[in-house]
Amino acid sequence: MEKRGLEELKKKPSLKKNLCCLSVLFMISCLLEVTLFQYRHYESFGNEAVSLPFEGGRGLVNIEGNIWEVVGEEDVYLEVSQLDLDVKNIHIDFLFPKLGETAVKKLPFHFNIRDEGSSAYYELPERVFYHHILQSQYIRLHPYGKCLGVRIYPQLELGEQIEVIKWSFNSQVPAMLSLKRTLFLFMVFSLLFLIRPSSELYQYLYIDKFPFRKLLIVGFALVQIFLFSRIVRWNQFFLDPKEPHHQQYYMLTEALLQGELFLLKPPPEGLIELENPYDYKERLELSQRTGEEIYWDVGYYEGKYFVYFGVGPVLLFYLPYYMLTGSHLPTYQGVFLCSVLLVLAVLAFVGEIIKKWYRNTPFLIYLLL
């Protein structure tokens, strides 16, 4: 019988037992936060901070004290040239005098270092510094042997100033407790506890008409949609790429509105005259010799550029959006829209399958699917 009352269908769960288990999980989350997630703090016990004099490259000039101003486009760096130290970490802190102490500024930068494995400077991956975010001030290094020299290359514009508040090596990293991380761990552990094989929640079937059923489905969908909205923005590069090979659909949209299947911008005459226009070496030499822009990630046929990707996304998303707004649809927004449609379609499709063929499926299993 499908419409059984909750009193007949369910066994009353042990509320006290569940609360005790959740309390233990919360304590485990707190314990992990003060131990595992603070391993850099414990790792740096016994470190003795070393501060050494530094100098600026040709692109920086010292104004006063530790304030430097960008005066050129090349050699914009600060350097400790005579280091000869077993470097475990670097502690940096900057202010921006022209913006004020309370200004929040994102500062991309990277290190170049010399060590016992390389007498010449080599570049390390880019990082981002925020004065108000302590985690961005401590950088773990893994040089080969002793570090012989370090350069910091801040990405600053001409005329900008930077004040070095702190630059030391082998500092003791402070504990950086995070309430958000602790709560996130607790939520993950709680979710695993709720979906464990012996959970009372498996008594509730998908076809049962229990309270808040629709609200739970809507809430579950919204959580997934929120996660997708964050995921599509993780890689900042793809939010607004400028390179032509990231804008094929934009160019195809404009071509279709003009009644053409090929791209409106013609290839350079030099490309048309090449014996093999697909030869990478010949195209590269032509581009370097003439300075003309040559599209790479497109098809070329009889003196025209073509987009060899499927036209479906243009017809469904890019073209209608362009006709309605006069601007191009950012690709990440199209990806997000498809993600939303996928979430809704899967929830509806799986629900219909359960109602027709698998009526004894627990509601919790439906959500996990």
N, C-alpha and C positions, 0 to 999 in steps of 0.2 A: 504494500500500500504506500503510495507516494506521499500523501499528505498526512503523515503521522505527526502527532503533537510532540513537542520537544520533550515533554515529561515522559512520554513513552519511549522515545527514541534515544535519549541521551542519559548517560550516567553522570551524576553530579561530580565534577572534578574536584580534586583536593586543592582548594585555594591556598591553604596554609603551606602545603608541600611545594606548590609552584612558586609561591612568594619566596620561600627559603632558597629554592634553586636559583631564582633570579638574583637574589641578594648575593649568593656565592659567585655568580657570574659577574656581577658588578665589582666585587672585590678582586676577582681575577683580572678584570680589565684595568683596575687601578694599579694592581701589582705589576702588570706588564708595562704600563705607562711609566712607572718609576724605575723599572729595571731594564727591560729589553730596549725600549725606545729612547733610553738615555745612555745607550752604550758609548756614544762619543764622549759624554761627560766622564764616565768611569774610565774609558780608555786613556783620557788625557790626565788622569791623576799622576802627580809627580812631575808634570811638565814645568819647565821654567821658561817664562816668556823672554824672548830676545828681541830688542828693538835696535835697529841699525840706521845710520844716516842714508838718505836716498837723494837722488837728483832727478831732474826732469829732462826729457828729450828736447829736440829743437822746437817741437811744436808747442811746448809749454814754457811759460816764464813765471818765475816766482815773484809774486806781488809783495807779500809780507808774511812773516811767520811760515805757516804751512799752507798758505793760500796760493794756488796756481791758476793761471789763466791761459786759455787756448789761443795761440797767436799764429798757428800754421795748420795746414792740413796733413802734414806728414810728421812722423816721429812724435805723436802725441802719447807719451807714456811717462810713467814714473819708474825709477829703477834703483834697486839695490844691487850693485855690480860686484862687490867683493863680499860674498856670503860665506861659502865654505862651511855649510852647516847641514846636519841631518834633519831636514825639515819634515815635520809631521803634519802641521797645519799652519794656516795663515789667518790672522785676525785683522780685518780691515774695517774702517768706519769713516764715512765721508759726510761732509755737509756742503751745501751749495750757497755761498754767501749772497749772491744776487737774488736768491729766492726766499731767503729767511730760514730760520732754524725749524719752523713748523711745516715747511714745504714738504710735500710727498712727491718724490721724484724717482722714477724708475731709471736705473743706470745700468745698461748692458756693458759688460767689460770682459776681457779675457786676460789670462796670464801667458807670458812667454818665459820659459825657464831654460837655464843651462845646468847640466848635472854631469856626473862622472861618466855617463854614457854618451854625452853629446857636448862638445865644446862650443857648438853654435846654438843660438836660441831656437827653440821649437815651440809651437803654439799649442795651448791647451783649449778645451772646449769653452764656448762662451757661457758666461754666467750672468745673473741679474742681481743687482744690489739695491736694497731699500734701507734707508737709515732707520726706519721704525720696525723693521723685521730682523730680529736678532739672528735667526737661522741663516740669513743671507750674508752675515758678517764673518762666519767661520767656514773656511774652505779646507777640506782635507786634500793633501797632495801625496802623490806616490812617485817621486823622482827615482831615477836609477842611482843609487848610492847617495852621496852628498849633493846638495843643491849648491851650485856655484854662483848663480845670479838669477834674479827675478825681475821681470818687468810687468807692470800693470798698464793695460791699454783701455782707458775709459772712453766710451763712445760719447764725445761731447762736441758741440758745435763751436764754430769760431766765435770767440768772445766770451764763452761761458767760463765760469770759475768753479774750482773745486777745492775744498779745504780738507786736508788729511787730518782727521781726528785721531785715528789709530792705525798703525801698521806694525804688527809684531809677528814673530814666528814662534811656534810651539807654545801657544797659550793654552791655559786650562779652559776647556769648553764648559760654560755653565749649564746647569740643568735647564731644559726648556720644556716644561710640562705643558701639555695641551689638553684642555677640557674637551674640545671638539673630537680629538682622536680617541680619548677615553670613552666618550659617549658613542662614537661610531663603533668601537670595539664591542661595547656592551650591546648595541643594537644587533650586530652580527651574531654574537653569542646567543642573544635572546631568540633571534630568528632560527638558529640551528636547534635551540632547545624546543621551540614550538613545533618544528617539523620533524622531530625525532620519531622513529618508528612507533614508539609507545604513546605518542601524544593523543590526548582526548579529542583533539580537533579533527582527527580522521573519522570520527563518528558522524560528522555533518556531511551529507551527500550534496553534490552539486544541484540535484533536482529538488532538494528540500527548500521550503519557503521560510527559512529562519530569519530573524530580525537582522537588519543592516546588510543583507546579502548583496543587494545592488550597490550599496554604498561602498562595500569592500572591493567590489570589482572596479568601480570608478576610481577609487583611491589607488588601487594597484596599478591601473592604467596610467594615472597621473604621475605616479612615482617613476614609472619607466620612461614616460615622455620627458620628465624633468631630467633624468639621467642622460637621455639622448641629447637634450638641449645643451648640456655641459660638455658631452663628449665631442660634439661636432665643432666646438670652439677651442679644444685643447691645443691644437697646432695653430699658432697665431699666423704662420706664414700663409695658410690657405684661406684666411679670412678675406684677404684682398690681394691676391697675387697679381703682379704687373706683367709678367712675362707672357709673350704671345701664345706660347704652347700651353698656357693655362686658360686661354680665352677663346678656344676654337668655337665653342657653342655660342658665345657672344657674336663672333664674326659671322657664323652661319645664320644666326637669327636676323642680322641686318641684311644678309644676302637674300634670304627667303622673302623678306618684306619688299625687296626690289625685284622679286620674281626670278631670282637666279639660284642655281644650285652650287655654283662655285663661289669662292670668296671674292669680295669686291676689290681687294687690294691685289694688283697684278704682281707676279714675280719680277725680279730684276731682269733686264735684258741679258745680262751675263749668264744667269742661270738657264735661260731659255736656249742659249747658244752652246751650253756644255754638251758634250757627247753623251755623258751619263750624269744627269742632274741628281741622281740618288747617291753618287759617290761621295762619301763623307769628306775625304781629303780634298777633293776638288771644290766642294761647296764651301768648306772652311777657308781654303785659300782665296776663293772668290770674295767671301765676306771680309776677310782681312785686307785684301787688296783694294776693294772698292769702297769699303765702309758701309755698304748697303745692307739693310736688314733682310735676312733670309729666314723664312719660317721653316722650322725643322719638323715638328710633330704634326705635319699635315701631308695629304696626298698631293702629287703633282702629275698633271696629265694635259698634254697638248697646250702648254703655256698658261695653265690655270692652276690655282690652288683649290683643293677640295678637302673637306673634313671627312675622314674615313671612319669616324665614330658613328654609332647608330643615331638616327635622326629623332628617335622617340622622345628623349628628354627635351629637345627643342620644341617639338609640337605640343607636348603636354605642359611644360613649365616655362621655358625661357621665352618662347614667342608670345604666349598670352600675357605674361608679366610685362614684357617690353611694350606691348601694344596698350596695356592699361596704364602703365606708370611712366613710360618713356625712358626708363633706366633698366639696366640688366639685372637679372636675378642673381645674387651671390650664390655660388655653387653650394656652399655649406648650408644655406637656407633650404635649397632644394633637397639636399640630403636629409635635413631635419624633417621636412614635410613628408618625405617617403618613409622615414622612421615612424612618424606618428601614424600614418596609414597602416603600416605593417603591424604595429602594436594593436590597433583597433581590429584589424582584419583577423589576426591570429586569435585574439580573445573570442571574437564572435564565431569563427570557424570551429575552434576546438569545442566551444560550448554546444554548437549544433551537433557535432559528432557524438559528444557524450550523451545528449538527450535522446539521440536516435539509436545508438548501438551500445553504449556503456553506461547505463543508468545507475549503476552502483559505484560510480567513481566518486571518491571523496572530494569535497569542495577544495580542500587544501592541495590535492593532486592537480586539480584544474589550474590553480594559480601557479603551481610549480612548472606546469607544462608551458 
